[in-house]
């Protein structure tokens, strides 16, 4: 029934708009190159009516309503919309102004300095470069609704590819140094879902206003480095920008959302975007250099850690003539997942199974590298060593960097609906702010709950983002995990007063702990108690947890020799009695994190890339597990 309702809504959305006339572009037939662009300019200038700046909010009710993703009728903002998940915040269509959540910002521009404060009007081609000119200031084809905070963060920066963002926003849009060949300044990169939409809007702008872009009142690149205009009326943009926009246009084809928006915009102001009706015009005009060069092959693929159902990998970044935008991870030759960083986790695997793993790099034009060298990764034995869920990590970081990780080592998937988190404010009074959990946490996995104003790095890991006060704890607020409203695990001491017990630190449950505890067993030095201690905002282990990776009972002092130990150059030799076949080697940090894995070792291993310090080496062979302390200097 839900699917039927969605189809009906989309039909209403599509049929409710006038269609761009079938003969609208006839006068441009037979033309190519810049003459075609000029003919299109004449077509889309004729009938274009300036409705005024304030009327854009009315237009957005038909041009930019979410009938496509969450299908909830809210404002569709390309800077915050999450195509495959619930948005972090939503804006309701509102032309009354004001500064409340869900309202247009009005003349105040108030956004509270955070995402979700209000929405306003974003000029995809910045209006500062054309000095408030009309009708380009009010042109709905390139003036779109946007979260006011992200709009301000984007500023006048051009669009481009970013590899190492300085700022990342709620849906993955980001700002940072350009990774696009031809430009070295700061750029803003939207998510892949909307790159083609933005590219076609900017190409429309270059066409509709080709007579204006060289006006003396307009800024040019020579005076404003981030301005991508090239000083001509024909190409309009610098070559690097044209190549980028055409690549985005090709990689993200016209969607039904764009077609509907184009029709609604035609209704509103009397003209259309030709590159939505005729995508082929883009290449016919600019004949841009389309990116056909594939990225290099990712190198040094390694397994970082594994559970009974997941394997975590990392690799060295690939390079590209424009920019690498994503990595595909393959398991036994089949695509498993796609990530945008040089680490990734494959999930849904079978316990005690070895898989062949490879990675390939992609760029914005969907060119893909050859798959990397194949390495083997093995899942661990399924464990049922814990009888109940427990808190496995506590992040009490700077500002709103708050998170709680809940681990499931029961051996079965667990329905979270009977579990909740509660906080006792300042260690006094009753438990308050119950946050009832939902969903399922699978066996040997974790569930991360985060404050919705935490850093993007934390929110990228979180399974649930919340405004609930349970996730506003400070170092003196006990936090409890409840099952059927009965306390089963706790961070802090209930009624312990206002003294700080865990402020500006990250706590990780030690690997030998696999059950909850209603008594907080904590030692601020980390020597005793149930918790290892990391520094403020250290989330290096958030999203994964390991229990009992090593057993003291496995230590053997006679049949296994590792030398030199300590090792100064990271080269380790193994000697095992009565063993002629290769062995499996796993090396763990002192807090139980897997940092090295090799399932086919015959003699020596090279671990010079590991940090110095004390490690634990586990060798598995002939149904035995032998473990020794290892020191890297």
C-alpha positions in Angstrom: 0.0 0.0 0.0 2.9 2.4 0.8 4.3 1.8 -2.7 1.0 2.6 -4.3 0.6 5.8 -2.4 4.1 6.9 -3.5 3.3 6.2 -7.1 0.1 8.2 -6.8 1.9 11.1 -5.2 4.5 11.2 -7.9 1.9 11.1 -10.6 0.1 14.0 -9.0 3.4 15.8 -8.7 4.3 15.2 -12.4 0.8 15.9 -13.9 0.3 19.0 -11.8 2.8 21.0 -13.8 2.6 22.4 -17.3 4.9 20.6 -19.7 7.6 22.5 -21.5 6.1 22.8 -25.1 7.2 20.2 -27.5 8.3 22.8 -30.0 10.0 25.0 -27.5 13.6 24.4 -28.8 12.7 24.2 -32.6 14.6 27.4 -33.5 17.8 25.8 -32.2 17.6 22.7 -34.4 20.6 21.9 -36.6 23.0 24.1 -34.6 26.0 23.0 -32.6 28.7 24.7 -30.5 28.3 28.3 -29.3 25.8 29.2 -31.9 23.5 26.5 -30.3 24.2 28.1 -26.9 23.2 31.6 -28.2 20.0 30.2 -29.8 19.1 28.5 -26.5 19.8 31.8 -24.7 17.3 33.6 -27.0 14.7 30.9 -26.4 14.9 30.8 -22.6 15.1 34.6 -22.4 11.8 35.0 -24.3 9.0 34.7 -21.8 11.2 34.8 -18.7 9.3 36.8 -16.1 11.0 38.2 -13.0 8.6 37.2 -10.1 10.6 38.9 -7.4 12.9 37.7 -4.7 10.3 37.0 -2.1 8.2 35.0 -4.5 10.9 32.3 -4.6 9.6 30.9 -1.3 6.2 30.4 -3.0 7.9 28.8 -6.0 9.7 26.3 -3.7 6.4 24.8 -2.7 6.1 23.3 -6.2 9.8 23.3 -7.3 11.5 21.9 -4.2 9.2 19.7 -2.2 10.3 16.3 -1.0 8.0 13.9 -2.9 10.9 11.6 -3.8 13.0 10.5 -0.8 11.2 10.6 2.5 8.1 11.8 0.6 7.0 14.0 3.6 6.3 17.2 1.8 9.1 19.2 3.5 11.5 21.4 1.7 14.0 19.5 -0.5 17.4 21.0 0.2 20.3 19.5 -1.8 22.8 20.4 1.0 21.0 18.4 3.7 18.8 15.8 1.9 19.9 12.2 2.6 18.7 10.1 -0.3 18.9 6.7 1.5 18.3 7.7 5.2 16.2 10.0 7.3 17.3 13.6 7.2 18.9 15.0 10.3 16.4 17.9 10.1 13.6 19.0 7.9 12.2 22.4 7.0 8.5 23.1 6.4 7.5 25.5 3.6 7.0 28.8 5.2 6.8 32.3 3.7 6.3 34.1 7.0 9.9 34.7 7.9 11.2 34.4 11.4 14.0 32.2 12.8 12.4 29.1 14.2 13.3 25.6 13.1 11.4 24.9 9.9 10.9 28.5 9.0 12.4 30.6 6.2 15.1 32.8 7.7 13.5 36.0 6.6 15.4 39.3 6.5 17.3 38.4 9.7 19.2 35.4 8.1 19.2 33.8 11.6 20.5 30.2 11.6 21.7 29.8 15.2 25.2 29.0 13.9 24.3 25.4 13.3 22.6 23.2 10.7 18.8 23.0 11.0 18.3 26.6 12.2 16.4 27.8 9.2 16.5 27.7 5.4 17.0 30.5 2.9 17.9 31.1 -0.8 21.1 29.8 -2.2 22.5 31.2 -5.5 24.4 28.3 -7.1 26.2 31.0 -9.0 27.0 33.4 -6.2 25.1 36.7 -6.4 28.2 38.5 -5.0 29.8 38.0 -8.4 27.0 39.7 -10.3 26.2 42.4 -7.7 22.5 41.9 -7.1 21.6 42.0 -10.8 18.2 41.1 -12.1 16.7 38.8 -13.2 19.6 36.4 -12.3 19.2 37.2 -8.6 15.6 35.9 -8.6 16.0 33.1 -11.2 14.6 29.9 -9.7 16.6 27.7 -12.0 19.8 28.5 -10.1 18.4 30.0 -6.8 17.4 27.0 -4.6 16.3 26.5 -1.0 19.2 25.7 1.3 20.0 25.3 5.0 21.2 28.8 5.9 24.2 27.6 7.8 25.5 25.4 5.0 24.7 28.2 2.5 26.9 30.5 4.6 29.6 27.9 4.8 29.7 27.4 1.1 29.9 31.2 0.6 31.3 32.1 -2.8 33.5 29.1 -3.2 33.2 27.2 -6.5 32.0 23.6 -6.6 34.6 20.9 -6.9 36.0 17.6 -5.6 37.3 17.4 -2.1 39.5 14.6 -0.8 40.4 15.9 2.7 37.5 18.0 3.9 37.9 20.7 6.5 34.1 20.7 7.0 31.5 18.0 6.5 27.8 18.5 6.8 24.8 16.3 7.7 24.2 14.6 4.4 27.9 14.3 3.4 28.3 17.6 1.5 31.8 18.9 2.3 34.1 21.9 2.0 37.9 21.8 1.7 40.9 22.2 -0.6 40.3 21.4 -4.2 41.3 18.0 -5.5 40.2 19.0 -9.0 43.0 19.5 -11.6 43.2 23.2 -12.6 42.2 24.8 -9.3 43.9 24.9 -6.0 41.6 26.9 -3.8 38.8 25.9 -1.5 35.8 24.3 -3.0 32.4 22.9 -2.0 31.3 19.4 -3.0 27.7 18.3 -2.8 26.8 14.6 -2.6 26.7 12.5 -5.7 22.9 12.5 -5.9 22.8 16.2 -6.7 26.0 16.8 -8.7 24.3 16.6 -12.0 21.4 18.8 -10.9 23.9 21.5 -9.8 26.0 21.2 -12.9 23.0 21.6 -15.2 21.8 24.7 -13.2 25.2 26.3 -13.6 25.3 25.5 -17.4 21.8 27.1 -17.6 23.2 30.2 -15.9 26.1 30.3 -18.4 23.6 30.2 -21.3 20.8 32.4 -20.0 23.2 35.2 -19.0 25.9 34.8 -21.6 25.4 38.5 -22.6 25.9 39.6 -19.0 28.9 37.7 -17.7 31.4 40.2 -19.1 29.5 43.3 -17.8 31.8 45.8 -16.1 29.8 45.5 -12.9 30.4 41.8 -12.6 33.4 40.4 -10.8 35.9 38.4 -12.8 38.5 35.8 -12.0 41.4 38.3 -12.0 39.9 40.2 -9.2 38.2 37.3 -7.3 40.2 34.0 -7.6 37.3 31.8 -6.5 35.1 33.2 -9.4 35.2 30.5 -12.1 34.3 32.9 -15.0 36.8 32.9 -17.8 36.1 36.4 -19.2 34.3 35.2 -22.3 30.7 35.2 -23.4 31.1 31.8 -25.2 32.7 29.3 -22.9 31.8 31.5 -19.9 33.6 29.3 -17.3 37.2 28.4 -17.0 38.2 25.1 -18.6 38.7 23.2 -15.4 35.2 24.2 -14.3 33.6 23.2 -17.6 35.3 19.8 -17.4 34.1 19.3 -13.9 30.5 20.3 -14.6 30.3 18.1 -17.7 31.8 15.2 -15.8 29.1 15.6 -13.1 26.4 16.0 -15.8 27.4 12.7 -17.3 27.9 10.8 -14.0 24.5 12.0 -12.5 21.9 11.9 -15.3 18.6 13.9 -15.3 16.2 12.5 -12.7 12.4 12.6 -12.5 12.9 15.1 -9.7 14.7 17.5 -12.1 12.1 17.1 -14.8 9.3 17.9 -12.4 11.3 20.9 -11.0 11.9 22.2 -14.5 8.2 22.0 -15.4 7.3 23.7 -12.2 9.9 26.4 -12.8 8.5 26.9 -16.3 5.1 27.5 -14.7 6.6 29.9 -12.2 8.7 32.2 -14.4 8.0 31.2 -18.0 11.2 29.5 -19.1 13.0 26.2 -18.9 16.5 24.7 -18.4 17.4 23.2 -21.8 19.9 20.8 -20.4 17.2 19.0 -18.5 15.0 18.6 -21.6 18.0 17.9 -23.9 21.0 16.6 -21.9 22.8 16.1 -25.3 23.1 19.8 -25.7 25.9 20.0 -23.1 28.4 18.1 -25.2 27.1 19.7 -28.4 28.0 23.1 -27.1 31.1 22.8 -25.0 32.7 19.6 -26.5 34.4 19.4 -23.1 37.2 17.0 -22.4 35.3 14.2 -20.8 37.3 12.4 -18.2 38.1 8.9 -19.5 41.2 8.3 -17.4 40.7 5.7 -14.6 42.3 6.2 -11.2 45.4 4.2 -10.2 45.0 0.9 -8.4 44.7 1.2 -4.6 47.8 -0.3 -2.9 48.8 -1.9 0.4 45.4 -3.4 1.2 45.4 -4.9 4.7 42.9 -6.4 7.1 42.7 -4.3 10.3 40.2 -6.4 12.3 37.4 -8.9 12.0 34.4 -10.3 13.8 32.3 -13.3 13.2 30.4 -11.4 10.5 32.6 -8.5 9.4 36.1 -7.7 8.2 37.6 -4.2 8.4 40.1 -3.1 5.7 42.3 -0.2 4.9 44.5 0.7 2.0 46.7 3.5 0.5 44.8 6.1 -1.5 44.6 5.9 -5.3 45.3 9.0 -7.5 43.4 10.4 -10.5 43.8 13.1 -13.1 40.8 14.9 -11.5 39.9 13.2 -8.2 39.1 9.9 -6.7 35.6 10.0 -5.3 34.9 6.5 -4.0 36.2 3.0 -3.5 34.4 -0.3 -4.3 35.1 -3.2 -2.0 34.7 -6.7 -3.5 34.3 -10.0 -1.6 35.2 -13.1 -3.7 34.8 -11.0 -6.8 31.4 -9.6 -6.0 30.8 -5.9 -5.0 30.0 -5.7 -1.3 30.0 -2.0 -0.4 31.2 1.4 -1.6 33.0 3.9 0.7 34.5 7.4 0.2 37.5 7.0 2.6 40.5 4.6 2.6 38.9 2.3 5.2 35.8 0.2 5.0 34.0 -2.7 6.6 32.4 -5.6 4.7 29.5 -7.1 6.6 27.1 -10.0 6.4 29.8 -12.6 6.4 29.9 -16.2 7.7 31.9 -17.0 10.9 35.2 -18.9 10.6 35.4 -18.3 6.8 38.2 -17.0 4.7 37.3 -14.5 1.9 39.3 -13.0 -1.0 39.1 -9.2 -0.7 39.9 -6.5 -3.3 39.4 -2.8 -3.7 38.9 -0.6 -6.8 39.0 3.2 -7.0 36.4 5.4 -8.9 36.2 9.0 -10.0 33.3 11.4 -10.7 33.0 10.2 -14.2 32.5 6.6 -13.0 35.9 5.5 -14.4 37.0 2.6 -12.3 40.5 1.3 -11.6 41.6 -2.3 -11.9 40.9 -4.2 -8.7 43.8 -4.2 -6.2 45.8 -7.2 -5.3 43.7 -9.8 -3.5 44.2 -10.5 0.1 42.6 -13.1 2.3 40.6 -12.1 5.4 39.0 -14.5 7.9 36.1 -14.0 10.1 36.3 -15.1 13.7 34.5 -17.8 15.6 30.9 -16.9 16.4 30.7 -16.2 20.1 28.0 -16.5 22.6 30.2 -15.6 25.6 27.9 -12.8 26.8 24.4 -13.4 28.0 23.3 -9.7 27.8 23.9 -6.4 26.0 26.4 -4.1 27.6 27.9 -0.6 27.2 31.2 -1.1 25.3 32.2 2.5 24.8 31.5 5.9 26.3 32.5 9.2 24.6 32.5 12.3 26.7 34.2 14.7 24.4 34.4 18.4 23.7 31.2 20.4 23.1 28.5 18.0 22.0 30.7 15.1 21.1 28.7 12.5 23.2 28.2 8.9 22.2 27.3 5.6 23.8 28.2 2.2 22.1 26.2 -0.9 23.0 27.7 -4.3 22.2 25.9 -7.6 21.5 27.9 -10.7 22.1 24.9 -12.9 23.0 25.3 -15.0 19.8 21.9 -13.8 18.5 20.3 -10.7 17.0 18.6 -8.6 19.7 15.5 -6.5 19.4 16.3 -3.1 21.0 12.8 -2.0 21.6 12.9 -3.2 25.2 16.1 -1.3 26.0 16.6 2.3 26.9 19.2 4.8 28.0 18.6 7.1 30.9 20.7 9.9 32.5 20.9 11.1 36.1 21.7 14.9 35.9 24.6 15.9 38.1 24.6 12.6 40.0 21.4 13.5 41.9 17.7 13.0 41.7 15.8 10.4 39.7 16.7 8.8 36.4 15.4 11.0 33.7 15.3 11.6 29.9 14.6 8.0 28.9 15.6 7.3 25.3 13.8 4.2 24.1 15.9 2.4 21.5 14.6 0.8 18.4 15.8 -1.5 15.6 18.0 -4.6 15.9 21.6 -5.1 16.7 23.0 -8.3 15.2 25.3 -10.8 16.9 28.9 -9.7 17.4 28.0 -6.1 16.4 27.5 -2.8 18.2 24.9 -0.1 18.1 26.1 3.5 18.5 23.9 6.3 19.8 25.2 9.9 19.4 24.1 13.4 20.2 22.8 14.9 16.9 25.1 17.9 17.4 28.3 15.8 17.7 31.1 16.0 15.2 30.4 14.7 11.7 33.0 12.0 12.3 30.9 10.6 15.2 27.6 11.0 13.3 29.1 9.1 10.4 29.5 6.1 12.7 26.3 6.5 14.7 23.3 4.2 14.2 21.0 6.7 15.9 21.4 10.5 16.3 19.2 12.1 18.9 18.4 15.3 20.7 17.2 13.3 23.8 18.8 14.6 27.0 20.2 11.1 27.7 22.9 12.0 25.2 23.7 15.4 26.8 25.7 13.9 29.7 28.8 15.5 31.1 31.5 13.9 33.2 29.3 14.0 36.3 26.1 12.5 34.9 25.6 8.7 35.3 24.2 7.0 32.3 22.3 3.7 32.6 21.3 1.0 30.1 17.9 -0.4 31.0 16.1 -3.6 29.9 12.3 -3.5 30.4 13.0 -0.5 32.6 15.4 -2.4 34.9 19.0 -1.1 35.1 21.5 -3.7 33.7 24.6 -1.6 33.1 25.9 1.8 34.2 28.6 4.4 33.6 29.2 6.4 36.8 27.7 6.1 40.2 24.0 6.7 40.8 23.5 9.4 43.5 27.3 9.9 43.3 27.0 13.7 43.5 28.3 16.4 41.1 31.9 15.3 41.1 33.4 14.5 37.7 34.2 10.8 37.3 34.7 10.6 33.5 35.1 14.1 31.9 36.8 14.8 28.6 37.7 11.1 28.0 36.7 8.1 26.0 36.2 4.8 27.9 36.4 1.4 26.2 35.3 -1.8 28.0 38.3 -4.1 28.4 38.3 -7.2 26.1 37.9 -9.6 29.0 34.5 -8.0 29.9 31.5 -9.5 28.1 28.6 -8.8 30.5 27.0 -5.7 31.9 27.6 -4.5 35.5 25.4 -2.3 37.6 28.4 -1.3 39.7 30.8 1.1 37.9 34.1 -0.6 38.1 36.5 2.2 37.1 40.1 3.2 37.8 41.2 6.6 36.5 44.6 5.2 35.7 43.1 2.3 33.6 45.2 -0.2 35.6 42.3 -2.0 37.2 38.6 -1.8 36.7 36.7 -2.7 33.5 37.6 0.3 31.3 40.5 1.3 29.2 41.0 5.1 28.8 41.6 7.2 25.7 42.0 10.9 25.4 39.3 13.4 24.7 37.6 13.1 21.3 39.5 9.8 20.5 36.9 7.8 18.6 39.4 5.5 16.8 37.6 2.4 18.2 34.0 3.7 18.0 31.7 1.4 15.9 33.6 -1.8 16.7 34.4 -3.8 19.8 36.3 -7.0 20.5 36.0 -9.3 23.5 38.4 -11.9 24.6 40.6 -11.8 21.6 43.4 -13.4 23.6 43.4 -15.9 26.5 46.2 -15.9 29.1 45.8 -19.7 29.2 47.1 -19.9 25.7 50.6 -18.7 26.6 53.3 -21.3 25.9 57.0 -20.7 26.7 58.6 -23.6 25.0 57.1 -24.4 21.6 57.0 -20.8 20.2 59.8 -18.4 19.8 59.7 -14.9 18.4 63.0 -13.0 17.7 64.4 -10.4 17.9 62.1 -9.3 20.8 62.3 -6.3 21.2 62.4 -5.6 17.5 64.0 -2.4 16.3 63.2 -2.5 12.6 59.8 -4.3 12.6 61.2 -7.6 11.2 60.0 -10.6 13.2 61.1 -14.2 12.8 59.0 -17.1 14.1 60.2 -20.5 15.3 57.6 -23.2 16.2 58.4 -26.8 17.2 56.8 -29.6 15.3 55.2 -27.3 12.7 56.0 -27.5 9.0 53.0 -25.8 7.5 52.2 -22.0 7.4 50.6 -20.5 10.4 48.1 -17.7 11.1 49.4 -14.7 12.9 47.3 -12.0 14.6 48.8 -9.0 16.5 46.7 -7.0 18.9 47.2 -3.7 20.7 47.3 -3.8 24.5 43.5 -2.9 24.5 42.7 -5.8 22.3 42.4 -4.1 18.9 43.6 -6.2 15.9 46.4 -4.3 14.2 47.9 -7.1 12.0 46.7 -10.3 10.4 48.4 -12.8 8.1 47.0 -16.3 7.6 50.0 -17.7 5.7 53.2 -17.1 7.6 56.1 -19.5 7.1 59.1 -17.6 8.7 59.2 -13.8 8.9 56.8 -11.0 9.0 57.3 -7.3 8.5 55.4 -4.9 10.8 57.5 -1.8 10.6 54.4 0.2 10.0 53.0 -0.5 13.5 53.6 2.0 16.3 56.2 1.3 18.9 55.1 -0.2 22.2 53.8 -3.4 23.7 51.7 -5.7 21.5 50.3 -9.2 21.9 51.0 -11.8 19.1 48.8 -14.8 18.7 49.8 -17.7 16.5 47.3 -20.3 15.5 48.4 -23.7 14.2 47.5 -27.4 14.6 44.4 -26.4 16.5 46.5 -24.5 19.0 46.7 -20.9 19.9 50.0 -19.7 21.3 50.4 -16.1 22.5 53.3 -14.0 23.6 54.1 -10.4 24.4 55.9 -8.5 21.6 57.8 -5.2 21.9 58.4 -2.8 19.0 61.0 -0.2 19.7 
